[in-house]
């Protein structure tokens, strides 16, 4: 009897070969009706360039704002300088006062002039509800600058013996005033007329209800710079 041919177990289908893992495909974005393809690495580079450009733009905006502020401050200071020199020489040559006394009087008059100019022009967008505190700080720092300027004059006139009117003017209105101006600009913008945050412009608790619509618009423009 011939051996029977039995049907064996069905053979399994061949397993398809494993394919290698595919790398992420390129990023495709639609821009202006066209297709822009960017690889992952290119996308990271683009984001880095955007971040760097934004940082440069912010820095340039801050520098431009500081330049405008310094220009206004300088214009007000120039007017105060003319007032200072005029009153100083008026006290010396007309009223025959001592140099130090003349310097103090001229400086006090110039401080008042500078306050009006800075309050209502250079820093007109700051909170006007803190006038008392602001005025006290302004005159306190201006008093320190007055001491600096007249200390230079005293050293020149009494310490070094330069007693001519020209020497007094150079010591008081060039060297002393230059040092005092740098000191005033730094202290005014740092502690007196602070514009770096919304809390200083609008007030931390009172909001902007006491400001006019024009002032509110100006404040928002400053904040968005």
C-alpha positions as CSV (number, residue, x, y, z in Angstrom):
1,X,0.0,0.0,0.0
2,X,1.5,3.3,-1.1
3,X,2.2,5.7,1.6
4,X,-0.4,8.3,1.7
5,X,0.4,11.9,1.2
6,X,-1.0,13.8,4.1
7,X,-1.5,17.5,4.0
8,X,1.0,19.2,6.3
9,X,0.4,22.4,8.3
10,X,-0.1,25.5,6.1
11,X,3.0,27.5,5.5
12,X,3.1,31.0,7.1
13,X,3.3,33.9,4.7
14,X,6.7,35.5,4.4
15,X,7.1,38.5,6.7
16,X,7.9,41.6,4.8
17,X,11.4,43.0,5.4
18,X,11.7,45.7,8.1
19,X,12.2,49.1,6.7
20,X,14.5,51.6,8.2
21,X,13.0,54.3,10.4
22,X,12.2,57.3,8.3
23,X,13.6,60.7,9.5
24,X,11.1,63.4,10.0
25,X,10.1,64.9,6.8
26,X,10.5,68.5,5.9
27,X,8.2,71.1,7.3
28,X,5.9,72.6,4.7
29,X,4.3,75.9,5.2
30,X,2.0,78.0,3.0
31,X,3.2,81.5,2.6
32,X,1.6,84.0,0.2
33,X,-0.1,81.3,-1.9
34,X,3.2,79.3,-2.3
35,X,4.8,76.4,-0.6
36,X,7.9,76.9,1.5
37,X,9.8,73.8,2.6
38,X,12.0,74.0,5.6
39,X,13.9,71.1,7.2
40,X,13.9,70.7,11.0
41,X,17.4,72.1,11.2
42,X,16.5,75.1,9.0
43,X,13.5,75.8,11.1
44,X,15.6,76.0,14.2
45,X,18.0,78.3,12.5
46,X,15.2,80.5,11.4
47,X,13.8,80.7,14.9
48,X,17.2,81.6,16.2
49,X,17.6,84.4,13.6
50,X,14.1,85.7,14.6
51,X,15.1,85.7,18.3
52,X,18.4,87.5,17.6
53,X,16.6,90.1,15.4
54,X,14.0,90.7,18.0
55,X,16.7,91.2,20.7
56,X,18.6,93.7,18.4
57,X,15.3,95.5,17.7
58,X,14.5,95.8,21.4
59,X,18.0,97.1,22.2
60,X,17.8,99.6,19.4
61,X,14.4,100.8,20.6
62,X,15.7,101.3,24.1
63,X,18.7,103.2,22.8
64,X,16.5,105.5,20.7
65,X,14.3,106.1,23.6
66,X,17.3,106.9,25.8
67,X,18.7,109.2,23.1
68,X,15.4,111.2,22.9
69,X,15.2,111.5,26.7
70,X,18.8,112.7,26.9
71,X,18.2,115.2,24.1
72,X,15.2,116.7,26.0
73,X,17.1,116.7,29.2
74,X,20.0,118.4,27.5
75,X,17.7,121.1,26.1
76,X,16.2,121.8,29.5
77,X,19.7,121.8,31.0
78,X,20.9,124.3,28.4
79,X,18.1,126.7,29.4
80,X,19.0,126.1,33.0
81,X,22.7,126.7,32.2
82,X,21.9,130.1,30.7
83,X,19.8,131.0,33.7
84,X,22.6,129.8,36.0
85,X,25.3,131.8,34.2
86,X,23.2,134.9,34.0
87,X,22.2,135.0,37.6
88,X,25.7,134.0,38.8
89,X,27.3,136.9,36.9
90,X,24.5,139.3,37.9
91,X,25.1,138.5,41.6
92,X,28.9,138.9,41.3
93,X,29.1,142.0,39.1
94,X,25.9,143.9,40.0
95,X,25.3,143.0,43.6
96,X,29.0,142.4,44.5
97,X,28.2,139.1,46.3
98,X,30.8,136.5,47.2
99,X,31.4,133.8,44.6
100,X,30.0,131.0,46.7
101,X,26.9,132.9,47.7
102,X,26.4,133.9,44.0
103,X,26.8,130.3,43.0
104,X,24.2,129.1,45.5
105,X,21.6,131.7,44.4
106,X,22.1,131.0,40.7
107,X,21.9,127.3,41.2
108,X,18.6,127.5,43.2
109,X,17.1,129.6,40.4
110,X,18.4,127.2,37.7
111,X,17.0,124.2,39.7
112,X,13.5,125.7,39.6
113,X,13.8,126.3,35.9
114,X,15.0,122.7,35.3
115,X,12.2,121.2,37.4
116,X,9.5,123.0,35.3
117,X,11.1,121.9,32.1
118,X,11.6,118.3,33.1
119,X,8.3,117.9,34.8
120,X,6.2,119.3,32.0
121,X,8.2,118.3,28.9
122,X,11.0,115.7,29.3
123,X,9.0,113.5,31.7
124,X,5.5,114.7,31.2
125,X,4.1,111.2,30.7
126,X,5.0,110.0,34.2
127,X,2.5,109.8,37.1
128,X,1.4,113.3,38.1
129,X,-0.2,112.2,41.4
130,X,3.1,111.9,43.2
131,X,4.1,115.5,42.8
132,X,5.0,116.0,46.5
133,X,7.4,113.0,46.7
134,X,8.7,113.7,43.2
135,X,9.5,117.4,44.1
136,X,11.2,116.4,47.3
137,X,13.5,113.9,45.6
138,X,14.1,116.4,42.7
139,X,15.3,119.1,45.0
140,X,17.2,116.7,47.2
141,X,19.3,115.4,44.3
142,X,19.6,118.8,42.9
143,X,20.9,120.0,46.3
144,X,23.6,117.3,46.1
145,X,24.5,118.4,42.6
146,X,24.7,122.0,43.9
147,X,27.2,120.8,46.6
148,X,29.3,119.1,43.9
149,X,29.4,122.2,41.6
150,X,30.2,124.6,44.4
151,X,32.8,122.3,45.9
152,X,34.6,122.4,42.6
153,X,34.4,126.2,42.6
154,X,35.6,126.4,46.2
155,X,38.6,124.1,45.4
156,X,39.5,126.3,42.4
157,X,38.9,129.7,44.1
158,X,40.2,129.1,47.6
159,X,42.3,126.0,47.3
160,X,44.2,126.5,44.0
161,X,44.1,130.3,44.1
162,X,42.3,130.9,40.7
163,X,40.4,134.0,41.7
164,X,39.7,135.7,38.3
165,X,36.1,135.9,37.0
166,X,37.1,133.6,34.1
167,X,38.6,131.0,36.4
168,X,35.4,131.1,38.6
169,X,33.2,130.6,35.5
170,X,35.3,127.7,34.2
171,X,35.3,126.0,37.6
172,X,31.6,126.6,38.3
173,X,30.0,126.5,34.9
174,X,32.1,124.0,33.0
175,X,33.8,121.5,35.3
176,X,31.4,121.6,38.2
177,X,28.3,121.9,36.1
178,X,29.4,119.0,33.8
179,X,29.8,116.7,36.8
180,X,26.6,117.8,38.3
181,X,24.7,117.3,35.1
182,X,25.7,113.7,34.8
183,X,24.7,113.1,38.4
184,X,21.3,114.8,37.9
185,X,20.5,112.9,34.7
186,X,21.2,109.5,36.4
187,X,19.3,110.3,39.6
188,X,16.3,111.9,37.9
189,X,15.6,109.0,35.6
190,X,16.4,106.4,38.2
191,X,14.5,107.7,41.2
192,X,12.5,110.8,40.4
193,X,10.8,110.4,37.0
194,X,10.7,106.6,36.7
195,X,9.1,105.4,33.4
196,X,10.3,101.8,33.2
197,X,7.1,100.1,34.4
198,X,3.4,100.5,34.1
199,X,3.2,100.8,37.9
200,X,5.2,104.0,37.8
201,X,3.2,105.5,34.9
202,X,-0.4,104.5,35.8
203,X,0.1,104.1,39.5
204,X,0.1,100.7,41.2
205,X,-3.3,100.9,42.8
206,X,-5.3,103.8,41.4
207,X,-5.3,102.9,37.7
208,X,-5.4,105.7,35.2
209,X,-8.8,107.2,36.0
210,X,-7.3,110.6,36.9
211,X,-5.5,111.1,33.6
212,X,-7.0,112.6,30.5
213,X,-7.6,110.7,27.3
214,X,-4.6,112.4,25.7
215,X,-2.3,111.5,28.6
216,X,-3.6,107.9,28.6
217,X,-2.8,107.6,24.8
218,X,0.7,109.1,25.4
219,X,1.3,106.6,28.3
220,X,0.3,103.6,26.2
221,X,2.5,104.8,23.4
222,X,5.5,105.0,25.8
223,X,4.8,101.6,27.2
224,X,4.7,100.0,23.7
225,X,8.0,101.5,22.6
